[in-house]
Every structure is written in structure tokens, then in C-alpha cells.
Amino acid sequence: MKLSIRNVSYRANTSSLLDDVSLEIDSGARTAVIGPNGAGKSTLLRIAAGDVAPTDGAVLYDATPLSEINVSTRARSRAVLSQQQPTDVHFTVDQVVSMGRYPYRFDRANDANTDHTAIESAIALLDLTNLRHRQVRSLSGGEQQRVGMARVLVQQAPIVLLDEPTTALDIHHQESVMALLESLSAQGHSVLVVLHDLNLVSHFDDVVLLNHGTIAGSGPPSSVLTTELLTEVYDHHIDVVDHPTREGILMIPRPAPPPGA
């Protein structure tokens, strides 16, 4: 399913959070959205999910405006991982992951075996087998994040929208999530991910660099992740160098001077 964001703007009171932003993600493509704090990344993701209506412009799933898609169809069309997830809940890992199957409860083509297979696969892929009977609120931040990611996988939606899915994860689980996203795109899912770790962005097909609610750069990582553009947008010198052991690049910020220096 193709995700199209066309000339989207969003204003809150007198503030413009997004201004004329357009991007398209074909089935099987992965796009990363990057930018400094307050650039409009999370707002863009929420608009793509239909949780917030744009002030101007439109979001389309294939050729259908998102505003015309009912709630139940929308729930089967996109899966969302928010930046902040509820943690003070009295549910086990199993229960939260199983919630990803809720959109299919009245689908005659769905059955208990399909649900079971999807849940077991997601729990294994996110390394949650030994945690499945724990209450989510008892888990670490990284473990809770993996539970949220498992719920997204279980939903099996053609469009996957993730807001900072790797922030609390250790290196092993970060790389595991990146591999999962590559697998999802290979299966035909459209993947849109907000990231802060610039060195994970090279995993993606395309990059959108936001700054003050507008697109400062977009295209393949090699065209967007440049020393000049990143230094300008982040207001901090970032060296972009060739990776020493594999094909690709590394983004290395220079140390900030001590306060008052």
C-alpha cells in the first residue's frame, strides 16, 4: 500500500509546525525522517497515521484520502508505534502484543490459529519469550519498547509508522529492529520511521530531513547526509566520513566547547 503525504501543513494556534510537506512511500520502501528537536517529525507521523488532521493538504493510502477511510479499515491499514507509550498498565507482555490482532476480531478470514502464529512469531523476533508473562510496567524502557514493536508486527498492516523505535534499545536490539524493518519492506510494507540516531539512517532507501517544519533535504542517504547540510540544520558541526569496515558512511559530531569557552 502506497503512502502519500501531499502539501501537508499543520498549525497549532499561531505556530506553524509543518509547512507544505510532501513525500511518497511506495510499497516495499523505507523512509527515515530526521531533524533537530521541534522540527515537526512526530507531528508528521501522527498526521500520516490519521491521529491528527492536517490544517492543509492530504494523506492518501493508495489513492484513497485517509479522511475517507473508516476507523476499522484504518486500523488494518497502518500500525503505529508512538514515541511515548503508556507504561502504567496492568497487562502482561502477552496481552499487550495480542492487542495488535484486535482490528481482525470481526474478520471472517481470520481465525485463532492465524492470531496465535502472528503473536508467537512477533514475541520470538523481539526476544520477548522469557518476558511474556511479566507485567509491562515492570519492564525496563528498552523492553517496553520491544513490546510495542511486537504489537506493531502482530498487526500485520501494510503501512508501518514508527516514532523513534530504537531510542531505548541496546546495540544488539537496535540492529535487530533495523533487520526487522528491512524484512518488512522486503515483504512489501511501506515503512516510515522517525529517528534521532543518524548512523542508523543509512539502512533506509530515502531520508527526509526536516527543519522548522519544512523539508531541508530529501532523497537517498548519500545525497542528504552531507557534512554541509547536517551541520547547517543541526547547528553543530557533523563530520560525514566513509565507514572503515563496510560500504556506507558514518556521522560523527564534533565535541561541543565547554560552557563559557
N, C-alpha and C positions, 0 to 999 in steps of 0.2 A: 504494500500500500504506500503510495507516494504522499509525503507531507509537504505542503506548500504554504509558506508564510509570505503574504503579498502586501507590501506597502503598509506594514503594521506600525501604528503609533499608539502610545498609551500615555495618558496624562492623569495625574493624581493631584487634585486641587489645582495649584498653579505650577506644579512641577511636571516637566516632560521627562518620563522615564525611558521611553522608546520613541524614535522619530524616523518614520519611513524605512522600516527594516524589512528586507525581503530575502528569503532563501528557500531552496527546494532540496529535499532529500528523497532520492529515488529509492525504490525497494532494493534492499541489499547494500545500501550506502551508510557510512558512519560519518557524522559531522560533530566536531567538538566546538563548543562555544567558550571562548576565553575572554579575559579582560579584567581590569582592576575592580576593586570593590565599588559597588554602586554604578557599574556600567550598564546594568539592565539585564544581566544574564538570567537570573531567576525569574524576572518578570516575563521575559521572552518564553521561557519554558512553561510557565503557568498559562500563558496565552495559547501556546501550542497544544496544551492539554485540555483547553476549554474551561479551566478553573477561573480564568479572568477573561472578560470580553475586551477586545481592543477598542480604543477610542475611535480609531480609523483603521481601514484595511480589513483583511480577511485571512482566515486559516482554512485550508481545504485538505480533506483526506480523500485522496484521488481527486475526483472532480466535484466532490460534494462539500459545500461550505459546512464547517464544523457547527455553526449556529443552527443548521437544519438537521443535525444528527441527534436523535433522542438519547436519553441517558443510558439506557441498556445497551444500545448499539455502540455508543461511545466507549463504554466500559470494556467491550470486546475488541475495540479498535486500537486502544492505546493503553499502555501500562506506564505508571508514573512512580518514580522514586523521588520524594521531596527532600530538600536539604535538611529540614527538621522533621523528625518523625516522633509520634507520641511514644514515650518510654514508660510512663507510669501506668501501665495496663496490666490487668490480672489475666493475661493469656500466656500460654506456653508457645514455644517456637513452632511446634506442630500446628497449633491453632492459627497463629498469625500467617504462616506460609499457606495454610489451607484456604485462607480468605481470598487468595488470588483466584480461586476457582468459583467464587460467588457469582460472577457475571454469567456463568453457564448453568446455573441451577435449574432454569426452565427450558434449557436447550434439549430437545428430544434426541439430538445426535450425540449428546454427552451421556456418559454413564459412570458408575462408581469406579470401574477399572481404569478409565481414562484419567479421572481425578487422581487416583492412587498412583498411577505411573508418573504423572506430572509432578506430584508432590515429592515422591521418593527421589526422582531424578534431580530436582532442584536442591533438596536437602543434601544430597551427596555432592553435587557440584560446588555448593557453597561451604562445604566442610562443616556441616551442622549436625551430623549424625549423633555425636556424643552430647549435643546440647538440646536435642529436640524436645525433651520433657522438662526443660528448665523454663521458668517464667522469664519473659523477655526483659522485664525490668531488673532482673538480677544479672544481666549480661553486661559486658564491657561495651563501650561505644562502638568499637570495631565489630564486635559480634552482633550487636543490634543492627548495624548497617548491612551485614551479610544476611540477616533475617529479612530485611526489607528487600534486598536484591533477590533473594529466593522467592519472595512473594511476587515480584515482578516477573520472574521466569515462569512461574506457575500459571500466570495469567495468559501466557502464550498469545499476546496481542501483536499484530503486525507492526505497530509503531511503538518504539520504546523510548521513553523520555526520562533521563536521569540527571538529577542535580547533585553534583559533587559526590559520586558514588564511591570514591576511593579515599576521601579525606581522612577517615579514622582508621584506615586499614594499614597493616604492616606490609612490608615489601612483597612477601610471598602472596598475600591475598590481593594486593593491588594488581600484581601481574596475572593472577588467576582471573580477576574480573576483566582485565583487558583481553585475555584469551576468550572469555565468555562472550564479550561484545563482538569479537571477530567471528566467533561461531554463529552468533545471532545474525550478523549481516550475511554470512555465507548461506544461511537458511532463508534469506530474503526479507528479513526485518529491516525497517528503516530506523536508524538509531541516532538520537540527538542527545548529546551529553555536555553538561556544564562542568568544566574542570578548572582547577587552580594550578595543578602541577603541570607546568609547561612541558616537562620531559616525557609526559605520557601522551602528548598530543600527536607525536609522530606516528602513533598507532592508527591514526584516523585518515580517511580519504580526503576530507576537507576540513578547513578551520575557518571559523568566523570570529574575528577579533572585534569586540565591542568597546566603545569608549564614549562615555556620556550619552548613552542611548542610541548611538549611531554606529554604523559599520565602518571601522577604520581600515579593515582589510579582510579579504575572503579569498579562498582558493585552496590549493594543495598546501600542506605544511611547509614545503620548501619555499613557497612564494610569500607566505605570511610570517613565518618565524625567522625574521631577519633582525640583526643587531639594531639597525636604524629604527625600524618600525616598533619593535618591542620596547626599546629604550625610550622612545617618544611617548608611547601610550602609557607605560607603567611609571614614567617619570623616575626611572632608575636604570643605570647602565646595565645591560644584559648582553653578555658575550655569547654569540652563537658559533659553535665550533663543530668540526667533524667528530663523530663518535670514534674513539680509539680502537674498538674491537669489532664493530659491525657497521653495516650501512646505516646511515642516519646522522642526526645532529644532536648536540647537547646544548641546553640553555643554562648559562652559568651567570647568576647575578654577582656583580662586584660588591665587596663589603661596603656597608654604609659607614661614613665617618662618625667618630664618637660625637655625642651631643655637644654643641658648643665649639667644635673644632673648626 
